[in-house]
Amino acid sequence: MKIGYYFCLLFLLFLSCDGTQTARNNTTAGKDADSSLKWIDYRQGELPPEGYYSALDSTIKKWDIRYERIEGGCEIIPGEKQRYEQHNEKYFELLEKQFGSDWRQRFDQEVRILDSILNSSAQTRVDNSERINNKVKRIDALKLKTKSYPYSNKCGVIKASIVIYSENNTVKKITDIGVGDDDRAASSWRYAYYFENGLLIFSEEMRRYHNNETNREDLDKIQQYYTDNHLVMQAENGKTGYPKNVSIDNSDTRYRLKELLRASDIEKIYACPAL
């Protein structure tokens, strides 16, 4: 039986135009911000194209802005939007102090760029993956500083090591290579994660394990390409797909590995699955 380390991805759902649903993101804008203030985004009329809310919510989270979206329904009610958004300017003043006077223009530009990425054609996503592949090759060609963290555990890992590759204290690559008991863990694995400007751009996971049904060793191989924490293309065992609205954040295991300080931290990150 094979049990590997699988990562949980956040699937973002989109709202229907029925006037009943509210999306919330209760993050803060600055340590000294008035906690009663937030950006109220009251939306009425026809909803934006599919994918826009995913781009908007992702950018909200990235900027760490306190935000609440309210869907007012398809019918436009005079004065309703002004009533809900009457205190926005006070909060925007705080955001201006934190991010600068042009924060809204930069914010909107980020949303537009991410929206175009999420709704790009399959060919564009292939082009993005090629661009990422070139970055991965450049990272592999660098002479990087390495730090190794050997580990084993009670959930099937016999001998393994995580290696963090960095340049000027910036993590460029992480590998996890090891062997397991082929009962609770795979018989062997090799994971490789690549980062640019602190963000994951490429993830490759290969696991070998004994297939009891066929009585032979099988290989699982998953490659994932990310742009601004959104999965733009995935190749799983030779089958390519173009997922939409799949995103990750700093709670993702691959990000948590960047913060390793000692081998004992691995047990907290790689928690044994319940059997």
N, C-alpha and C positions, 0 to 999 in steps of 0.2 A: 504494500500500500504506500502511496507516495503522498507526503505532505510537504509542500514547500512554503516559502514566504511569499504570499501574494499581497498585493497592494490594493487598498480601497480607493477607488476613484469616485469623485463626486459628480453625480449626474444632475445637471440643472434642468428643472422643469419650467415650462413656459405657461403663462397665464392665459386664460380664455377671456373674451370680452363679455363678461356677464355681470360686472359691477360688484362682485362679492369677494374678490381675492385681494390680499395685501401681501406684498413682499417686504421683509424687514431686514436691515443690517444694522445692528446696534453697536457699532464701533465708535471710537472716540476721535475727536480732532484736537489733539494737544492735551497735556496733563492738566492744565489749568482751565480747560474749557468748561463752560456752564453745562452740566449734564442734562439740563432740561431743554437745551437747544439741539435741534437736528435739522437736517435737510428733508423737508416734506415735499415729495414729488407726487402731486395729484394729477393723475392722467385720466382724460376723458376723450370719448370719440374712438376712432379706429385705432387698434393697437399697432405698434411698429412691426416691421418684418421679423419673422422668426430668427432668433439668434441675437437680436439687438439687446434684449434684456440680459442675456448671458454675458455679453461684452460689457454692458453697463455695470452689472453686479460685480463682475471680476475686477473692474477698475475701481469701483467703490471700496472693495476689500483691500486692494493693493495700496490705495491712498489712505486707508484707515479713517474713513469718513463715517460719521453717524448719519444714517440715512433710513428713510421709510418711504416706500412707494405705496400709493393707494390707487386702486383702479376704480374710477368713478362710473364706469359703464359707458355704453355707446352713446347715450343721450347727453348732450352738452347742456348743463344747467348754468345759466348766467350767474356770475358771482361766486359759484361754488369753489372754483380753483383759487380765487383770491382769498377766500375764507380759510382754506386749509394751509395756504402757503404764506400767510401774513407775517410769520416770524422768521422766514427764511433769511432775510437780509441780515439780521443780527448774527445768525450762524455763519453766513458767508463772510462777514467781517472777520470772524475768528479764523476762517479758512484762508483769507487773504493774508492775515498776519503770519500764519503758519507756512503757507506755500508761495506767497508772493501775489502781486496785484493781477498777474495774468493767469492765475491758477485755473480759472474756468475754461479759458481757451485751450490750455494744455491738457486739461482733463478731457474736454470734449474731443480733442484731436486723438488722444489715446483710445477713447471709446470707438471712434470711427475706424481707426486702424485695426483694432482688434475685431470689430464687427466685420470688416472686409476679410480678415483672415478666417474667421469662423464660417463665413458664407462663401468662401472661395471655391472655385471649381476643382475637380479632381486633378486636373493638369497642374493647376497652381499649387496644390498640395504636394504633388510629385516634385515640382520645382523647388518648393520649400525643403523637402526632404533631401534633395540633392545639395542644396546650399548647406544644410545641417551636416550632411556627410562630409563635405569639404572642411567644415569647421572641426569635425571630429578628427579628420586626418591631420590637420594642423596641430591640434592638441597632442595627438600621439607622437608627433615629430618634435615636440618641445622637450628640453631637458628640465624636468620638474623635480622638485624636492618631494621625497616620499616619507611616509610614516606608516608603520605596520602595526596592526592590532590582532594578534592571534587569538582564537577563541574556540571553545567547544561548549556543548550544553547537553541538557538532559532530554532534549526533544530531537535526538537523532544526529546531531552534528558531531562527527568524530574528530575532525581536524579541519580548521578553516582559518582564513586570514583576510581581514579587510585592510586595504591599502589606500591611503588618501594621498593624491598627487596635487601639489600646490605650486604656485608661482607668486612670489611677493605676498605670501600669506593669503592668497586667494585660491580657493579650491577649484581645480580644473577638471578633475577626474577622480572617481572612486571605483575600486574593484573589490569584489567579494568572491573568493575562490575557495572551494572546499570539497570535502567528501563526507558522506553520511552513511547511515546504516541500511539505507534502502528499505526501511520499514516505516519509521516515523519521518524520515527526511529523504531527499533524493540521494542516489548513489554518488553523484558528483554535480557540481554546478559552477558556473562562471557568470557573475553579474558585472556589468560595466556601465557606469553612469557618467555623463559628460555635462559640464556646466559652462555657461557664458554669462558674464556680468552677474554672477550669483544665481542664475536661473538654470534649471534643468533643460537641456536641449535634446538629449538623446539617452535612451535607456535600452540596454540589450541584456536579456536574461536567457541563459541556456542551462537546462537541467537534464541530466541523464538519470534514468530510473528503470528498474526492472518491471516490465509489464507482466503481471501474473497470468492474464488471459492468454497472451501470445507466447509467454515464456521466453521473452527476449528483451534486450535493452532498447528502450526508446529514447528519443531526444525531443525535448520541447524547446522551441526558440521563439522568443517574442522580442521584437524591436519596436520601439515607440519614439515618435518624433514630436517634440513640443515647441510651441511658440508662445511666449508669455504665459506659461503654465497651462496652456490648452493643447490637448492632443490633436494633432493635425493629420497624422497618418500612423497606421500600425500594420506591421507584418507579423503574422503568427503562423509559424510552421509553413512558410512559403505563401500564405494567403494574405493579400494586401487589402486593407480596408481604410475608409476615411471617416472615422467617428466624428460626430458633431456634438457640441455642448458637453464635452467631457473635460473637466479641469481638475487641477490639484492645487494644493497650497503648502505652506511651510510645515504642516503637520504630516505630510507625506514622508514615509520612511526614508526615501532617498535624500530628502532634505535633512532629516534628523541625523543621518550618518555624517553629514558635514560637520556636526558639532561634537564629534567624538573627542574625548580628552584622555580616556583610559579604556582598556579592554573590558573592564567590568561594566561600562556603560552599554555594551552591546546587548547584554541580557535584558535591559530595560527597553531597548529599541526592538529587538527580535524576541518578543514574548512567545513562549511556547503555545501553540494552538491547543484548544481543549480537545481531548480525545474522547 
